[in-house]
Amino acid sequence: MKKRNRVLDIIIIIFIIGMSLLVFFEFETILGHFRPVSGSSLDETSTKIVREVAITPTGTPDITKTQKAAPDFQLKTLDGTSQVLSDFLGKTVMINFWATWCPPCRAELPLFERFADRYSEDFVILAINSGEELSDVQAFVDMYPYDLIFLLDPSNSAGTSYQVRGLPTSVFIDPEGFIQYIHIGQLDEQLLTLYLEELGIS
C-alpha cells in the first residue's frame, strides 16, 4: 500500500513539473512577441514609414514602388458636388485620409496647403475625411480655412478600398493612376519632399 502511494506521489510530482514547464515555455513564447527588437537604429521619423517603404540600417527610408492601380472613387465635396479620382489622371495625386479628431492629421494640413500651392501645376492633394458627418467637417474647415480639396467619406468606402488601417494615411499616385507609395502616420516637410522628388516633382 505504501509503495502504491509512493508511486502515485511520484506520478503527481512528475505531472506537476511537466505542467509547470509547459506553462513556462508558453509564457516565454507569448512574452517574446512583446519584446523590442534589439539592435534597431530606427529614429522617430523613420518609424513613421511602416508600409511599402523599407528602412535601411541607418534609419533612412529606402523607397520602393508598389505599382498597384489606384481604386477609383466618387465622393462629395463640402459644397455637395461630386469629385472622381480619375479626373486627375495626368497629375500626381496625394490622397490623405484624415479626421478632425486626429491631432497628427490636423498638424499636417498647413504643410499640405503650402505644397499644394507650390506645386499646383503638377500636384493635387485630396483630403478625404474618414467617417465624419458634413457638419463636423464644415465646422473645422470654417475655423481653419485651408484651400485644399476636402472630400467626405462618411461610410469609409474609399478608406476600405485603400485598406486604410490608421489615421493619417497618405497615398501617392502617379500621373498614370498607379499607387507608388503609402505612408501611415504624420508627414513632415522632409518626408513629403522626399516622396515628391521620387515622383519627379521638385
C-alpha positions in Angstrom: 0.0 0.0 0.0 2.8 2.4 0.9 4.6 1.5 -2.3 1.5 2.3 -4.3 1.0 5.6 -2.6 4.7 6.5 -3.2 4.4 5.7 -6.9 1.2 7.8 -7.1 3.0 10.7 -5.4 5.9 10.4 -7.9 3.5 10.4 -10.8 1.7 13.5 -9.4 5.0 15.3 -8.9 6.2 14.5 -12.4 2.8 15.7 -13.8 3.1 19.0 -11.8 6.7 19.5 -13.0 5.7 18.8 -16.6 2.7 21.2 -16.5 4.9 23.9 -14.9 7.5 23.6 -17.7 4.7 23.7 -20.3 3.3 26.9 -18.8 6.7 28.4 -18.5 7.6 27.8 -22.2 4.2 29.0 -23.3 4.6 32.2 -21.3 8.1 32.8 -22.8 6.6 32.4 -26.3 3.9 34.9 -25.6 6.3 37.3 -23.9 8.6 37.2 -26.9 6.0 38.9 -29.1 6.2 41.9 -26.9 9.9 42.3 -26.5 11.5 45.0 -28.6 13.8 44.0 -31.4 17.4 44.5 -30.3 19.9 46.5 -32.4 17.2 48.7 -34.0 18.6 52.0 -35.2 15.3 53.5 -36.4 14.8 57.0 -35.3 11.4 58.6 -34.6 10.9 59.9 -38.1 11.8 56.7 -40.0 9.4 54.6 -37.9 6.5 56.6 -39.3 7.0 54.8 -42.6 5.5 51.4 -41.8 4.1 50.2 -45.1 5.5 49.8 -48.6 8.7 51.6 -47.6 11.8 49.7 -46.4 14.1 51.1 -43.7 17.8 51.0 -44.2 20.1 50.2 -41.2 20.9 53.9 -41.0 17.3 54.7 -40.3 16.7 56.4 -43.6 13.8 55.4 -45.9 14.6 53.2 -48.9 11.5 53.9 -51.0 10.2 51.2 -53.3 7.2 51.5 -55.7 4.1 49.4 -55.2 2.8 49.6 -58.9 -0.8 48.9 -57.9 -3.7 50.6 -59.8 -5.4 53.1 -57.6 -9.1 52.2 -57.0 -11.3 54.9 -58.5 -13.9 56.6 -56.3 -16.6 59.3 -56.4 -17.0 61.3 -53.3 -18.8 64.6 -52.4 -17.1 67.8 -51.7 -18.2 70.1 -48.9 -20.5 72.0 -51.3 -22.2 68.8 -52.4 -20.6 68.4 -55.9 -19.1 65.1 -56.9 -15.4 64.5 -57.3 -13.9 61.5 -59.2 -10.3 60.4 -58.7 -9.8 59.6 -62.3 -10.5 63.2 -63.2 -6.9 63.9 -62.1 -5.2 61.5 -64.4 -2.1 63.2 -65.8 -1.2 64.7 -62.4 0.5 63.4 -59.3 -2.1 62.9 -56.6 -1.7 62.5 -52.9 -4.8 61.2 -51.1 -4.7 62.0 -47.4 -7.1 60.1 -45.2 -7.8 62.2 -42.1 -10.3 63.2 -39.4 -11.0 66.3 -37.3 -10.5 64.4 -34.0 -6.9 63.2 -35.1 -4.2 65.6 -33.9 -1.5 64.4 -36.3 -4.0 64.8 -39.2 -4.7 68.4 -38.2 -1.0 69.1 -37.8 -0.3 68.1 -41.4 -2.8 70.4 -43.1 -0.7 73.6 -43.1 2.1 71.7 -44.7 -0.2 70.3 -47.3 -1.5 73.7 -48.0 2.0 75.0 -48.7 2.9 72.1 -51.0 -0.4 72.3 -52.9 0.2 75.9 -53.6 3.9 75.4 -54.5 3.3 72.6 -57.0 -0.3 73.4 -58.1 0.5 72.7 -61.8 1.6 69.1 -61.3 0.4 68.1 -57.9 -3.1 67.6 -56.3 -3.9 66.8 -52.7 -7.3 65.2 -51.9 -8.1 65.4 -48.2 -10.6 62.6 -47.6 -12.3 62.8 -44.3 -12.9 59.4 -42.8 -16.2 58.6 -41.2 -17.4 62.0 -40.1 -20.6 64.0 -41.0 -20.6 67.1 -43.2 -21.5 69.4 -40.2 -18.4 68.3 -38.3 -16.0 68.7 -41.2 -17.6 72.0 -42.3 -17.2 73.5 -38.8 -13.5 72.5 -38.8 -12.9 74.0 -42.3 -14.7 77.2 -41.4 -12.4 77.5 -38.4 -9.2 76.7 -40.4 -9.9 77.8 -44.0 -7.4 75.7 -45.9 -7.5 75.9 -49.6 -7.5 72.1 -50.2 -9.9 69.7 -51.9 -11.8 68.3 -49.0 -13.9 65.1 -49.7 -16.4 63.3 -47.5 -16.3 59.6 -46.9 -18.8 59.1 -44.1 -19.2 55.4 -44.7 -15.4 54.8 -45.2 -16.0 53.3 -48.6 -12.8 54.9 -50.0 -10.9 54.0 -46.9 -11.9 50.4 -47.2 -10.9 50.3 -50.9 -7.4 51.6 -49.9 -7.2 49.3 -46.8 -6.6 52.3 -44.5 -5.6 50.9 -41.1 -4.9 54.1 -39.2 -5.0 57.9 -39.5 -3.4 59.8 -41.0 -2.6 57.7 -44.1 -1.3 59.3 -47.3 -1.3 57.5 -50.7 0.8 58.8 -53.5 -0.5 58.1 -57.0 1.5 58.8 -60.2 0.0 60.6 -63.3 -0.8 57.2 -64.9 -3.1 56.3 -62.0 -0.8 53.8 -60.1 -0.2 53.8 -56.4 3.5 54.4 -55.9 3.9 54.9 -52.1 1.8 54.6 -49.0 2.7 56.4 -45.8 1.0 55.7 -42.5 1.5 58.4 -39.9 2.2 62.1 -39.8 4.3 63.6 -42.7 6.8 66.3 -42.2 8.4 68.6 -44.8 11.4 66.4 -45.3 9.4 63.2 -45.9 6.9 64.9 -48.2 9.7 66.4 -50.2 11.3 63.0 -50.5 8.2 61.4 -51.8 7.6 64.1 -54.3 11.2 64.0 -55.5 10.8 60.3 -56.1 7.7 61.1 -58.2 9.6 63.7 -60.2 8.3 66.8 -58.5 10.8 69.2 -57.1 
